[in-house]
Amino acid sequence: MTMLSQVAAVIVTYNRSDKLARVLDALALQTRRADTIYVVDNASTDDTEQVVAAKNMPEVRYIKLPKNVGGAGGFHEGMKIAYAEGAHYLWISDDDAYPEPDALEELLNGIRDFEARYQWRPSFACSRVEWIDGSLCEMNVPAPVWDWPRFLSRETLYTLVVSCSFVSVLIPRWAVADHGLPIADYFIWFDDAEYTRRIARSYPGIFVPDSRVIHDTPENKGVNFSLITDKNVWKFAYGARNEASYHRRERGLMGVLSFARNVRGQMRAGQVSSELKRKIYKAIWDGYRFKPAIVRV
């Protein structure tokens, strides 16, 4: 098998060995199996290592990190290793997302067919992510570009997108070479949106609806600041900080203020308490001063 056909799957996990086992089972059933599967363990304290070993899958490389660096840090490390070891495509996904048997094959076929038809190189290809009841998973809906239906036809169902989640996205090697790795310092939330927006500067990604993945989350809810609670505010704070940092880098102070205004409107609509609002406003201010480095390969 030549380098040009090497596909590396990167799965980041933390204390979800039962779901990870189902992910590995789904990867083993792919009509086009990944050549290497990097399981990046964020210092789990459960039986993750034993579960991975029991699967006895020779293509799996288990990488246990010394501490929990979040999803962002885990994807950064896994993609860095996969790139260094020569992967031509990197298939990025989560430890609670179960791909249908042809999910990877459809993504590969989508990128290659698009390139052959239109002589443009998509910066990524992403799957249709469904919730456990078959409905669209709201937190994993890709963002379209303004001319998203440019190549949409009965024969080609491709729509152009500018960002997507790290739940089943296929990234070609050239995009990593040109744009670097995800920002590890984000820890969690918005690392996927920032990264796919960054690589889409070369050319948008494509949404491939025939590639399907089931995302096994507790609830089917999108990321909206109206949904903040005492239990989840820590995640929203990371998201607010990270997105504010992104807007400062891309649009300066006016970008951050526009983002803050949108967040304020969402929290007001959700009747978020004053205490929780203050935590989010602080996170936005922290994001304005937060300038994480983009690591090149």
LUMKOLBA-118765 format. One line per 4 residues: number of its first residue (from 0); for each residue x, y, z of N, C-alpha, C. Coordinates in Angstrom, 1 decimal, always signed. Last residue first. Example, Ala and Ser with C-alpha at 12.3 -4.5 7.8 and 13.67 -1.06 7.14 Angstrom:
1> +12.8,-2.2,+7.1,+13.7,-1.1,+7.1,+12.9,+0.0,+7.9  +13.2,-5.7,+7.8,+12.3,-4.5,+7.8,+13.2,-3.3,+7.8
//
This chain:
296> +3.6,+22.2,+11.1,+4.3,+20.9,+11.0,+5.4,+20.9,+10.1  +2.9,+24.9,+13.5,+3.1,+24.3,+12.1,+3.8,+23.0,+12.1  +0.6,+26.0,+15.8,+1.8,+25.2,+15.6,+1.8,+24.6,+14.2  -0.3,+29.0,+16.9,-0.7,+28.0,+15.9,+0.6,+27.3,+15.5
292> -0.7,+30.1,+20.3,+0.1,+29.9,+19.1,-0.5,+28.8,+18.2  -3.2,+32.2,+21.7,-2.5,+31.0,+21.6,-1.8,+30.8,+20.3  -3.9,+34.8,+23.3,-3.3,+34.7,+22.0,-2.5,+33.4,+21.8  -6.2,+36.5,+25.0,-5.7,+35.2,+24.8,-5.2,+35.0,+23.4
288> -7.7,+38.7,+25.5,-6.2,+38.8,+25.8,-5.5,+37.5,+25.5  -10.2,+37.9,+24.8,-9.6,+39.1,+24.1,-8.1,+39.2,+24.3  -10.6,+35.9,+26.7,-10.3,+35.5,+25.3,-9.8,+36.7,+24.5  -11.2,+37.4,+28.9,-9.9,+36.6,+28.9,-9.6,+36.2,+27.5
284> -13.6,+38.4,+28.1,-12.5,+39.3,+28.3,-11.2,+38.5,+28.3  -15.0,+35.9,+28.0,-14.9,+36.7,+26.7,-13.7,+37.7,+26.9  -15.0,+35.3,+30.7,-14.3,+34.4,+29.7,-14.1,+35.1,+28.4  -16.5,+37.3,+31.7,-15.1,+37.2,+32.1,-14.3,+36.4,+31.1
280> -19.0,+36.6,+30.6,-18.3,+37.9,+30.2,-16.9,+37.9,+30.6  -19.3,+34.2,+32.0,-19.2,+34.2,+30.5,-18.5,+35.5,+30.1  -19.6,+35.0,+34.6,-18.6,+34.0,+34.3,-18.3,+34.0,+32.8  -21.9,+36.6,+34.4,-20.6,+37.2,+34.7,-19.4,+36.3,+34.4
276> -23.9,+34.7,+33.9,-23.5,+35.7,+32.9,-22.2,+36.3,+33.1  -24.0,+33.5,+36.3,-23.4,+32.7,+35.2,-23.1,+33.6,+34.1  -25.2,+35.6,+37.8,-23.9,+35.0,+38.2,-23.2,+34.2,+37.1  -27.6,+36.0,+36.6,-26.5,+37.1,+36.5,-25.2,+36.5,+36.9
272> -28.8,+33.2,+34.6,-28.7,+34.0,+35.9,-27.5,+35.0,+35.8  -30.6,+33.3,+31.6,-29.4,+32.9,+32.3,-29.2,+33.8,+33.5  -32.7,+33.4,+29.8,-32.9,+33.8,+31.2,-31.8,+33.3,+32.1  -32.4,+33.0,+27.1,-32.4,+31.8,+28.0,-32.6,+32.1,+29.4
268> -32.2,+35.6,+26.2,-33.3,+34.8,+25.7,-33.5,+33.6,+26.6  -29.7,+36.3,+27.4,-31.0,+37.0,+27.8,-32.2,+36.2,+27.4  -28.0,+34.7,+26.0,-28.2,+34.5,+27.4,-29.5,+35.2,+27.9  -28.3,+35.8,+23.4,-28.7,+34.4,+23.7,-28.9,+34.2,+25.1
264> -27.3,+38.4,+23.8,-28.7,+38.2,+23.4,-29.2,+36.8,+23.6  -24.7,+37.9,+24.6,-25.6,+38.6,+25.5,-27.0,+38.3,+25.1  -23.7,+36.8,+22.2,-23.8,+36.0,+23.4,-24.7,+36.6,+24.4  -23.8,+39.1,+20.6,-24.6,+37.9,+20.2,-24.8,+37.0,+21.4
260> -22.0,+40.7,+21.9,-23.4,+41.1,+21.8,-24.3,+40.0,+21.4  -19.6,+39.3,+21.6,-20.2,+39.5,+22.9,-21.6,+39.9,+22.9  -19.3,+39.5,+18.8,-19.5,+38.2,+19.4,-20.1,+38.4,+20.8  -18.8,+42.3,+18.7,-20.0,+41.7,+18.0,-20.3,+40.3,+18.5
256> -16.5,+42.4,+20.1,-17.7,+43.1,+20.6,-18.9,+42.6,+20.0  -14.7,+41.0,+18.5,-15.0,+40.5,+19.8,-16.3,+41.2,+20.4  -14.7,+42.6,+16.2,-15.2,+41.3,+16.1,-15.5,+40.7,+17.5  -13.6,+45.0,+17.2,-15.0,+45.0,+16.7,-15.6,+43.6,+16.6
252> -10.9,+44.2,+17.8,-11.9,+44.5,+18.9,-13.3,+44.5,+18.4  -10.3,+41.8,+15.2,-9.9,+42.8,+16.1,-11.0,+43.0,+17.2  -10.7,+39.7,+13.4,-11.4,+41.0,+13.2,-11.1,+42.1,+14.2  -9.0,+37.5,+14.0,-9.5,+37.7,+12.7,-10.1,+39.1,+12.4
248> -8.3,+37.7,+16.7,-7.3,+37.4,+15.7,-7.7,+37.8,+14.3  -10.8,+38.1,+17.9,-9.8,+39.1,+18.0,-8.7,+38.9,+17.0  -12.0,+35.7,+17.2,-12.6,+36.9,+16.6,-11.6,+38.0,+16.8  -10.5,+33.9,+18.8,-10.5,+33.8,+17.4,-11.0,+35.1,+16.7
244> -11.1,+34.8,+21.4,-9.8,+34.8,+20.9,-9.7,+34.8,+19.4  -13.8,+34.1,+21.4,-13.4,+35.5,+21.5,-12.0,+35.7,+21.0  -13.6,+31.4,+21.3,-14.2,+32.1,+20.2,-13.9,+33.5,+20.2  -12.4,+30.9,+23.8,-11.8,+30.5,+22.6,-12.3,+31.2,+21.4
240> -14.3,+31.9,+25.7,-12.9,+32.4,+25.7,-12.2,+32.1,+24.3  -16.5,+30.4,+25.1,-16.6,+31.9,+25.0,-15.2,+32.4,+24.9  -15.6,+27.8,+25.6,-16.1,+28.1,+24.3,-16.1,+29.6,+24.1  -15.1,+28.0,+28.4,-14.0,+27.7,+27.4,-14.4,+28.1,+26.0
236> -17.7,+28.5,+29.2,-16.7,+29.5,+29.4,-15.5,+29.2,+28.5  -19.0,+26.2,+28.5,-19.4,+27.4,+27.8,-18.3,+28.5,+28.0  -17.9,+24.5,+30.4,-17.6,+24.3,+29.0,-17.9,+25.5,+28.2  -18.8,+25.6,+32.8,-17.4,+25.5,+32.6,-17.0,+25.3,+31.1
232> -21.6,+25.3,+32.7,-21.0,+26.7,+32.4,-19.5,+26.6,+32.2  -23.0,+23.0,+33.2,-22.2,+23.1,+32.0,-21.5,+24.4,+31.7  -24.1,+23.4,+35.8,-23.4,+22.1,+35.5,-22.5,+22.3,+34.2  -25.5,+25.7,+35.8,-24.4,+25.6,+36.7,-23.5,+24.4,+36.3
228> -26.1,+26.3,+32.2,-26.5,+26.0,+33.6,-25.3,+25.9,+34.5  -27.0,+27.7,+29.1,-26.0,+27.6,+30.2,-26.7,+27.3,+31.5  -28.5,+28.1,+26.8,-28.6,+26.8,+27.5,-27.6,+26.6,+28.7  -27.9,+30.3,+25.4,-29.1,+30.3,+26.2,-29.3,+29.1,+27.1
224> -25.7,+29.8,+23.9,-25.5,+30.3,+25.2,-26.7,+30.5,+26.0  -25.6,+26.8,+22.2,-26.2,+28.1,+22.3,-26.1,+28.6,+23.7  -25.0,+24.2,+20.4,-24.2,+25.0,+21.3,-24.8,+26.4,+21.2  -27.8,+21.9,+20.4,-26.7,+22.6,+19.8,-26.0,+23.4,+20.9
220> -28.8,+18.7,+21.6,-28.9,+20.2,+21.7,-27.6,+20.8,+21.1  -29.8,+15.9,+22.5,-29.6,+16.5,+21.2,-29.9,+18.0,+21.2  -28.0,+14.4,+25.2,-29.1,+15.2,+24.7,-28.8,+15.7,+23.3  -25.8,+12.6,+25.5,-27.0,+12.5,+26.3,-28.2,+13.2,+25.8
216> -24.7,+11.2,+22.3,-24.6,+12.3,+23.3,-25.9,+12.1,+24.2  -23.5,+9.6,+20.0,-24.2,+9.1,+21.2,-24.0,+10.1,+22.4  -23.9,+10.0,+16.7,-23.3,+10.7,+17.8,-24.1,+10.4,+19.1  -23.3,+8.2,+13.9,-24.2,+8.3,+15.0,-23.5,+8.9,+16.2
212> -22.8,+9.1,+10.5,-22.2,+8.8,+11.8,-23.3,+9.0,+12.9  -22.4,+8.7,+7.0,-23.2,+8.9,+8.2,-22.5,+8.4,+9.4  -22.1,+9.9,+3.8,-21.3,+9.4,+4.9,-22.0,+9.7,+6.2  -23.9,+11.2,+2.3,-23.9,+9.7,+2.3,-23.0,+9.1,+3.3
208> -23.3,+13.9,+2.5,-24.4,+13.3,+3.3,-24.5,+11.8,+3.3  -20.6,+15.6,+2.9,-20.9,+14.4,+2.2,-22.0,+13.7,+2.9  -19.6,+18.9,+2.4,-20.4,+18.0,+3.2,-20.9,+16.9,+2.4  -16.3,+20.1,+2.0,-17.5,+19.6,+1.4,-18.3,+18.7,+2.4
204> -14.5,+23.2,+2.6,-14.7,+21.8,+2.7,-16.0,+21.4,+2.0  -13.0,+25.8,+0.5,-14.0,+25.3,+1.5,-14.0,+23.8,+1.5  -9.5,+26.4,+0.4,-10.8,+26.1,-0.3,-11.7,+25.6,+0.6  -7.9,+28.0,+2.1,-7.4,+27.5,+0.9,-8.5,+27.2,-0.1
200> -9.5,+28.4,+4.3,-9.0,+29.6,+3.6,-8.4,+29.2,+2.3  -10.0,+26.1,+5.6,-10.9,+26.4,+4.5,-10.5,+27.7,+3.8  -8.3,+26.1,+7.8,-7.9,+25.3,+6.6,-8.8,+25.6,+5.4  -9.9,+27.7,+9.5,-8.5,+28.1,+9.1,-8.1,+27.4,+7.8
196> -12.2,+26.4,+9.9,-12.3,+27.7,+9.2,-10.9,+28.1,+8.7  -11.2,+24.1,+11.2,-11.7,+24.0,+9.8,-11.9,+25.3,+9.1  -10.3,+25.4,+13.6,-9.3,+24.7,+12.7,-9.9,+24.6,+11.3  -12.5,+26.6,+14.8,-11.4,+27.4,+14.4,-10.5,+26.7,+13.4
192> -14.1,+24.2,+15.1,-14.6,+25.3,+14.3,-13.4,+26.2,+13.8  -12.4,+22.8,+16.9,-12.8,+22.2,+15.6,-13.2,+23.3,+14.6  -12.3,+24.4,+19.1,-11.1,+24.0,+18.5,-11.3,+23.5,+17.1  -14.7,+24.8,+20.4,-14.4,+25.7,+19.3,-13.0,+25.4,+18.7
188> -13.8,+22.8,+23.2,-14.8,+23.7,+22.5,-14.2,+24.7,+21.6  -10.9,+22.7,+25.1,-12.2,+22.1,+24.7,-13.1,+23.2,+24.1  -8.1,+23.7,+24.8,-8.5,+22.6,+25.7,-9.8,+21.9,+25.2  -6.6,+25.6,+23.4,-8.1,+25.8,+23.5,-8.7,+24.8,+24.5
184> -4.0,+24.7,+23.1,-4.4,+25.5,+24.3,-5.8,+25.9,+24.4  -3.9,+23.5,+20.5,-4.0,+22.7,+21.7,-4.4,+23.5,+23.0  -5.4,+24.2,+17.6,-4.8,+24.9,+18.8,-5.0,+24.1,+20.1  -4.5,+21.8,+15.0,-5.5,+22.5,+15.9,-4.7,+23.2,+17.1
180> -1.6,+22.7,+12.8,-2.4,+21.8,+13.7,-3.5,+22.6,+14.4  -1.1,+24.0,+9.5,-0.7,+23.6,+10.8,-1.7,+22.7,+11.5  -1.5,+24.7,+6.8,-2.2,+25.5,+7.9,-1.8,+25.0,+9.3  -0.2,+23.0,+5.0,-0.3,+24.4,+4.7,-0.8,+25.3,+5.9
176> -0.2,+20.5,+6.2,+1.1,+21.0,+5.8,+0.9,+22.5,+5.6  -3.0,+20.1,+6.4,-2.2,+20.2,+7.6,-0.9,+20.8,+7.3  -3.6,+20.0,+3.7,-4.2,+21.1,+4.5,-3.4,+21.2,+5.8  -2.2,+17.8,+2.7,-1.8,+19.1,+2.3,-2.3,+20.2,+3.1
172> -3.6,+15.6,+3.8,-2.3,+15.9,+4.3,-1.9,+17.4,+4.0  -7.2,+16.2,+4.3,-6.0,+15.7,+3.5,-4.7,+16.3,+4.1  -9.4,+15.0,+6.7,-8.6,+16.1,+6.3,-7.4,+15.7,+5.5  -12.7,+14.3,+7.4,-11.5,+13.8,+6.7,-10.7,+14.9,+6.2
168> -14.6,+14.0,+10.3,-14.1,+14.9,+9.3,-12.8,+14.3,+8.7  -16.2,+13.0,+12.8,-16.1,+12.4,+11.4,-15.8,+13.5,+10.4  -16.3,+15.5,+14.6,-17.0,+14.3,+14.6,-17.1,+13.8,+13.2  -15.4,+18.1,+14.9,-14.4,+17.0,+14.8,-15.1,+15.7,+15.1
164> -17.6,+20.1,+12.9,-17.1,+19.6,+14.1,-16.0,+18.5,+13.9  -16.8,+22.7,+10.4,-17.6,+21.5,+10.9,-17.0,+21.1,+12.2  -16.9,+25.3,+7.9,-16.5,+24.7,+9.2,-17.3,+23.5,+9.5  -17.8,+25.9,+5.4,-16.6,+26.6,+5.9,-16.1,+26.1,+7.2
160> -18.9,+23.9,+2.6,-19.0,+24.3,+4.0,-17.7,+25.0,+4.5  -20.9,+23.1,-0.2,-19.6,+23.7,+0.3,-19.8,+24.3,+1.7  -22.2,+19.9,-0.9,-22.4,+21.3,-0.5,-21.2,+21.8,+0.1  -22.8,+17.3,-3.2,-21.8,+18.1,-2.4,-22.3,+19.5,-2.1
156> -24.1,+15.4,-4.6,-24.8,+16.0,-3.5,-23.9,+16.9,-2.6  -24.4,+14.9,-8.0,-23.4,+15.3,-6.9,-24.1,+16.0,-5.8  -26.7,+14.4,-9.4,-25.6,+13.5,-9.5,-24.6,+13.7,-8.4  -28.3,+16.6,-8.9,-28.9,+15.2,-8.7,-27.8,+14.2,-8.6
152> -26.2,+19.0,-7.3,-27.0,+18.5,-8.4,-27.5,+17.1,-8.0  -24.1,+21.6,-6.2,-25.2,+20.6,-5.8,-26.0,+20.3,-7.0  -22.2,+23.4,-6.4,-21.9,+22.1,-7.1,-23.0,+21.1,-6.8  -23.3,+25.6,-5.0,-22.7,+25.8,-6.3,-22.5,+24.5,-7.1
148> -24.6,+25.9,-2.6,-25.1,+24.9,-3.5,-24.5,+25.0,-4.9  -23.1,+27.9,-1.0,-23.0,+26.5,-0.7,-23.6,+25.5,-1.8  -22.2,+30.5,-1.1,-22.6,+29.9,-2.3,-22.6,+28.4,-2.2  -21.5,+31.1,+1.6,-22.6,+31.8,+1.0,-23.1,+31.2,-0.3
144> -20.9,+27.9,+3.3,-20.5,+29.2,+2.7,-21.6,+29.9,+2.0  -22.4,+26.5,+6.3,-22.2,+26.6,+4.8,-21.6,+27.9,+4.4  -21.2,+24.6,+9.0,-21.6,+25.9,+8.5,-21.4,+26.1,+7.0  -22.5,+21.3,+10.1,-21.5,+22.2,+9.5,-22.1,+23.5,+9.0
140> -23.7,+20.3,+13.1,-24.1,+20.8,+11.8,-23.1,+21.7,+11.2  -23.5,+19.2,+15.7,-22.5,+18.8,+14.7,-23.0,+19.2,+13.3  -25.5,+19.7,+17.4,-24.2,+20.3,+17.8,-23.2,+20.0,+16.7  -27.7,+18.3,+16.4,-27.7,+19.7,+16.3,-26.3,+20.3,+16.6
136> -28.0,+15.6,+14.4,-27.4,+16.0,+15.6,-27.1,+17.5,+15.6  -31.1,+14.7,+12.9,-29.8,+15.4,+12.8,-29.3,+15.9,+14.1  -32.3,+11.5,+14.1,-32.5,+12.9,+13.7,-31.1,+13.6,+13.6  -31.8,+9.0,+15.1,-31.8,+9.2,+13.6,-32.0,+10.6,+13.2
132> -31.5,+8.8,+17.7,-32.8,+8.5,+17.2,-32.9,+8.7,+15.7  -28.9,+9.6,+18.3,-29.2,+8.2,+18.5,-30.6,+7.8,+18.0  -28.2,+11.9,+15.6,-28.3,+11.6,+17.0,-28.8,+10.1,+17.1  -25.8,+12.1,+12.9,-27.1,+11.9,+13.4,-27.1,+11.6,+14.9
128> -23.9,+13.9,+10.6,-23.9,+13.4,+12.0,-25.3,+13.3,+12.5  -22.5,+13.4,+7.6,-23.8,+13.8,+8.2,-23.8,+13.1,+9.6  -19.0,+14.3,+7.5,-20.1,+13.4,+7.4,-21.4,+14.1,+7.9  -16.7,+16.3,+5.4,-17.4,+15.9,+6.7,-18.7,+15.1,+6.5
124> -13.6,+17.0,+4.2,-14.9,+16.4,+3.9,-15.5,+15.9,+5.2  -11.4,+19.8,+3.4,-11.9,+18.7,+4.3,-13.2,+18.2,+3.7  -10.7,+21.4,+1.4,-9.8,+21.3,+2.5,-10.2,+20.3,+3.5  -10.9,+20.2,-2.0,-11.6,+20.6,-0.7,-10.6,+20.4,+0.4
120> -9.4,+21.4,-4.8,-9.1,+20.5,-3.6,-9.9,+20.9,-2.4  -10.7,+21.4,-8.1,-10.5,+22.1,-6.8,-10.3,+21.1,-5.7  -11.5,+20.1,-10.4,-10.2,+20.5,-10.3,-9.9,+21.5,-9.1  -14.0,+18.9,-10.6,-14.0,+20.3,-10.6,-12.6,+20.9,-10.5
116> -13.7,+16.1,-10.7,-14.8,+16.7,-11.5,-14.5,+18.2,-11.7  -11.6,+15.4,-9.0,-11.6,+15.0,-10.4,-12.6,+15.8,-11.3  -12.4,+16.5,-6.6,-11.2,+17.0,-7.2,-11.1,+16.6,-8.7  -14.7,+15.0,-6.1,-14.8,+16.4,-6.3,-13.6,+17.0,-7.0
112> -13.6,+12.4,-5.9,-14.5,+12.7,-7.0,-14.6,+14.2,-7.2  -12.1,+12.7,-3.6,-11.4,+12.3,-4.8,-12.3,+12.6,-6.0  -14.0,+13.4,-1.6,-12.9,+14.2,-1.9,-12.3,+14.0,-3.3  -15.8,+11.1,-1.9,-16.2,+12.4,-2.1,-15.1,+13.4,-2.4
108> -14.2,+8.9,-1.2,-14.7,+9.0,-2.6,-15.2,+10.4,-2.9  -13.7,+9.5,+1.5,-12.6,+9.4,+0.5,-13.1,+9.6,-0.9  -16.4,+9.4,+2.4,-15.6,+10.6,+2.6,-14.5,+10.6,+1.6  -17.1,+6.7,+1.9,-17.8,+7.8,+1.2,-17.1,+9.1,+1.3
104> -15.3,+5.3,+3.5,-15.2,+5.2,+2.1,-15.9,+6.3,+1.3  -16.2,+6.1,+6.1,-14.9,+6.5,+5.6,-14.8,+6.4,+4.1  -18.8,+4.9,+6.0,-18.6,+6.3,+6.3,-17.3,+6.8,+5.8  -19.8,+2.4,+5.7,-19.2,+3.0,+4.5,-18.9,+4.5,+4.8
100> -20.9,+1.6,+8.3,-19.8,+0.9,+7.7,-19.1,+1.5,+6.5  -21.2,+4.6,+10.4,-21.8,+3.6,+9.6,-20.7,+2.9,+8.7  -19.4,+5.4,+13.4,-19.6,+5.6,+11.9,-20.3,+4.4,+11.3  -20.3,+6.7,+16.3,-20.2,+5.4,+15.7,-20.4,+5.6,+14.2
96> -18.8,+8.5,+18.9,-19.4,+8.7,+17.5,-19.2,+7.4,+16.8  -17.4,+8.9,+21.1,-18.8,+8.5,+21.3,-19.6,+8.6,+20.0  -14.9,+9.9,+20.7,-15.0,+8.5,+21.3,-16.4,+8.1,+21.6  -14.7,+11.4,+17.4,-14.8,+11.4,+18.9,-15.0,+10.0,+19.4
92> -12.3,+12.0,+14.7,-13.6,+11.8,+15.3,-13.5,+11.6,+16.8  -10.7,+12.4,+11.6,-10.8,+12.8,+13.0,-12.2,+12.6,+13.5  -8.5,+11.1,+9.5,-10.0,+11.0,+9.8,-10.1,+11.2,+11.3  -6.3,+12.3,+7.2,-6.5,+12.1,+8.7,-8.0,+12.2,+8.9
88> -4.3,+11.0,+4.6,-5.6,+11.6,+5.0,-5.7,+11.3,+6.5  -1.7,+10.3,+4.6,-2.1,+11.2,+3.5,-3.5,+11.8,+3.8  +0.7,+9.8,+7.1,-0.7,+9.7,+6.7,-1.0,+10.7,+5.6  +3.4,+9.9,+8.2,+3.1,+9.8,+6.7,+1.7,+9.7,+6.3
84> +4.0,+10.4,+10.7,+4.2,+9.0,+10.3,+3.7,+8.8,+8.9  +3.3,+13.0,+11.1,+4.8,+12.7,+11.1,+5.0,+11.3,+10.6  +0.5,+12.8,+11.1,+1.2,+13.5,+10.0,+2.7,+13.1,+9.9  +0.2,+11.4,+13.5,-0.3,+10.8,+12.3,+0.4,+11.4,+11.1
80> +1.2,+13.3,+15.4,+1.9,+12.0,+15.2,+1.5,+11.3,+13.9  -0.6,+15.4,+15.0,+0.9,+15.6,+14.9,+1.6,+14.3,+14.6  -3.0,+14.2,+15.7,-2.8,+14.6,+14.3,-1.3,+14.9,+14.0  -2.6,+13.8,+18.4,-2.8,+12.7,+17.5,-2.6,+13.0,+16.1
76> -2.2,+16.4,+19.4,-1.1,+15.4,+19.6,-1.3,+14.2,+18.6  -4.7,+17.6,+18.7,-3.4,+18.2,+18.3,-2.3,+17.1,+18.3  -6.5,+16.0,+20.1,-6.5,+16.0,+18.6,-5.2,+16.6,+18.1  -5.7,+16.7,+22.7,-5.7,+15.3,+22.2,-5.6,+15.3,+20.7
72> -6.2,+19.5,+22.9,-4.9,+19.0,+23.0,-4.7,+17.5,+22.5  -9.0,+19.4,+22.5,-8.2,+20.2,+21.6,-6.7,+19.7,+21.7  -10.0,+17.8,+24.6,-10.1,+17.3,+23.2,-9.2,+18.1,+22.3  -7.5,+17.9,+27.3,-8.8,+18.2,+26.6,-8.8,+17.7,+25.2
68> -5.4,+16.9,+28.5,-5.2,+18.2,+27.8,-6.4,+18.5,+27.0  -4.6,+15.2,+31.3,-5.8,+15.5,+30.4,-5.6,+16.9,+29.8  -1.3,+13.7,+31.1,-2.4,+14.5,+31.7,-3.5,+14.8,+30.7  +0.2,+12.0,+29.5,+0.4,+12.0,+31.0,-0.6,+12.8,+31.8
64> -1.7,+10.0,+27.2,-1.0,+11.2,+27.5,-0.9,+11.3,+29.1  -1.3,+7.0,+25.5,-1.8,+7.6,+26.7,-1.0,+8.8,+27.1  -2.1,+5.7,+22.6,-1.2,+6.7,+23.1,-1.9,+7.3,+24.3  -2.2,+2.8,+20.6,-2.7,+3.4,+21.8,-1.7,+4.4,+22.4
60> -3.0,+2.1,+17.4,-1.8,+2.6,+18.3,-2.4,+3.3,+19.4  -4.3,-0.5,+15.5,-4.5,+0.4,+16.6,-3.2,+0.8,+17.3  -4.0,-2.6,+13.8,-3.8,-1.2,+13.2,-4.0,-0.2,+14.3  -4.6,-4.9,+15.2,-3.2,-4.6,+14.9,-3.0,-3.2,+14.4
56> -6.7,-5.3,+17.8,-6.7,-4.7,+16.4,-5.3,-4.3,+16.1  -7.7,-6.3,+20.3,-6.6,-7.0,+19.5,-6.7,-6.6,+18.0  -9.4,-5.6,+22.2,-9.9,-5.6,+20.9,-8.9,-6.3,+19.9  -7.9,-5.4,+24.5,-8.7,-6.6,+24.3,-9.3,-6.7,+22.9
52> -6.7,-2.9,+24.4,-5.9,-4.1,+24.2,-6.7,-5.3,+23.9  -9.0,-1.3,+25.0,-8.3,-1.2,+23.7,-7.5,-2.4,+23.4  -9.5,-2.1,+27.6,-10.5,-2.3,+26.6,-9.9,-2.2,+25.2  -7.2,-1.3,+28.9,-7.5,-2.7,+28.8,-8.5,-3.0,+27.8
48> -7.4,+1.5,+28.7,-6.2,+0.8,+28.1,-6.5,-0.7,+27.9  -9.9,+2.0,+30.1,-9.7,+2.3,+28.6,-8.5,+1.5,+28.0  -10.9,+1.8,+32.6,-10.2,+0.6,+32.0,-10.0,+0.8,+30.5  -10.2,+5.1,+34.0,-11.1,+3.8,+33.9,-10.2,+2.7,+33.2
44> -8.9,+7.4,+33.8,-8.7,+6.6,+35.0,-9.6,+5.4,+35.1  -7.0,+8.8,+31.0,-8.2,+8.2,+31.6,-7.9,+7.4,+32.9  -5.3,+10.6,+29.6,-5.1,+10.2,+31.0,-6.3,+9.7,+31.7  -6.7,+10.7,+27.0,-6.4,+11.9,+27.8,-6.3,+11.5,+29.3
40> -5.5,+8.8,+24.5,-6.2,+8.7,+25.8,-5.7,+9.9,+26.6  -6.0,+8.3,+21.2,-5.3,+9.2,+22.1,-6.1,+9.3,+23.4  -5.5,+6.0,+19.0,-6.4,+6.2,+20.1,-5.6,+7.0,+21.1  -5.2,+5.9,+15.7,-4.5,+6.4,+16.8,-5.6,+6.7,+17.9
36> -5.1,+3.4,+13.4,-6.0,+4.1,+14.2,-5.3,+4.5,+15.5  -4.2,+3.0,+10.0,-3.7,+3.1,+11.4,-4.8,+3.9,+12.1  -5.8,+2.6,+7.8,-4.6,+1.9,+7.9,-4.0,+1.9,+9.3  -9.3,+2.1,+8.1,-8.2,+3.0,+8.3,-6.9,+2.1,+8.4
32> -11.2,+0.3,+5.6,-10.6,+0.4,+7.0,-9.5,+1.4,+7.0  -13.9,+0.5,+3.9,-12.5,+0.9,+3.7,-11.9,+1.2,+5.1  -16.0,-0.5,+5.3,-15.7,-1.1,+4.0,-14.4,-0.6,+3.5  -15.6,-1.1,+8.8,-15.6,-0.1,+7.7,-15.3,-0.9,+6.4
28> -15.5,-2.5,+11.1,-16.5,-2.9,+10.1,-16.5,-2.0,+8.9  -13.7,-1.3,+12.8,-13.3,-2.6,+12.3,-14.3,-3.1,+11.2  -15.2,+0.9,+13.6,-14.0,+1.1,+12.7,-13.6,-0.2,+12.1  -17.0,-0.3,+15.3,-17.5,+0.3,+14.1,-16.4,+0.6,+13.1
24> -15.3,-1.1,+17.4,-16.1,-2.1,+16.6,-16.5,-1.5,+15.3  -14.5,+1.4,+18.2,-13.5,+0.5,+17.6,-14.2,-0.6,+16.8  -16.9,+2.4,+19.3,-16.3,+3.1,+18.2,-15.3,+2.2,+17.5  -17.4,+0.6,+21.3,-18.3,+0.6,+20.2,-17.7,+1.3,+19.0
20> -15.3,+1.3,+23.0,-15.3,+0.0,+22.5,-16.2,-0.1,+21.3  -16.1,+3.9,+23.7,-14.9,+3.7,+22.8,-14.9,+2.3,+22.2  -18.1,+3.3,+25.4,-18.4,+3.9,+24.1,-17.3,+3.8,+23.2  -16.6,+2.2,+27.5,-17.7,+1.5,+26.9,-18.1,+2.0,+25.5
16> -14.7,+4.2,+28.2,-14.3,+3.0,+27.6,-15.4,+2.2,+26.9  -14.4,+7.0,+28.8,-15.6,+6.5,+28.2,-15.3,+5.1,+27.5  -12.2,+8.5,+29.7,-13.1,+7.8,+30.6,-14.4,+7.4,+30.0  -11.6,+10.0,+26.8,-11.4,+10.2,+28.2,-12.5,+9.6,+29.0
12> -10.1,+10.2,+23.5,-11.0,+9.6,+24.5,-10.6,+10.0,+25.9  -9.9,+10.7,+20.1,-9.5,+11.2,+21.4,-10.5,+10.7,+22.4  -8.7,+9.2,+17.2,-9.9,+9.2,+18.1,-9.3,+9.6,+19.5  -7.9,+9.3,+13.9,-7.5,+9.8,+15.2,-8.7,+10.0,+16.1
8> -6.9,+7.2,+11.3,-8.0,+7.7,+12.1,-7.5,+8.1,+13.5  -5.2,+7.6,+8.3,-5.1,+7.5,+9.8,-6.3,+8.0,+10.4  -4.5,+6.1,+5.3,-5.5,+6.9,+6.1,-5.3,+6.6,+7.5  -2.6,+5.9,+2.4,-2.6,+5.8,+3.9,-3.7,+6.7,+4.5
4> -2.3,+6.2,-0.2,-3.6,+5.6,+0.2,-3.6,+5.4,+1.7  +0.2,+7.3,-0.6,-1.0,+8.1,-1.1,-2.3,+7.5,-0.7  +2.0,+5.4,+0.2,+1.7,+6.5,+1.1,+0.4,+7.2,+0.7  +0.7,+2.2,-0.9,+1.5,+3.3,-1.0,+1.1,+4.4,+0.0
0> +0.8,-1.2,+0.0,+0.0,+0.0,+0.0,+0.9,+1.2,+0.0
//
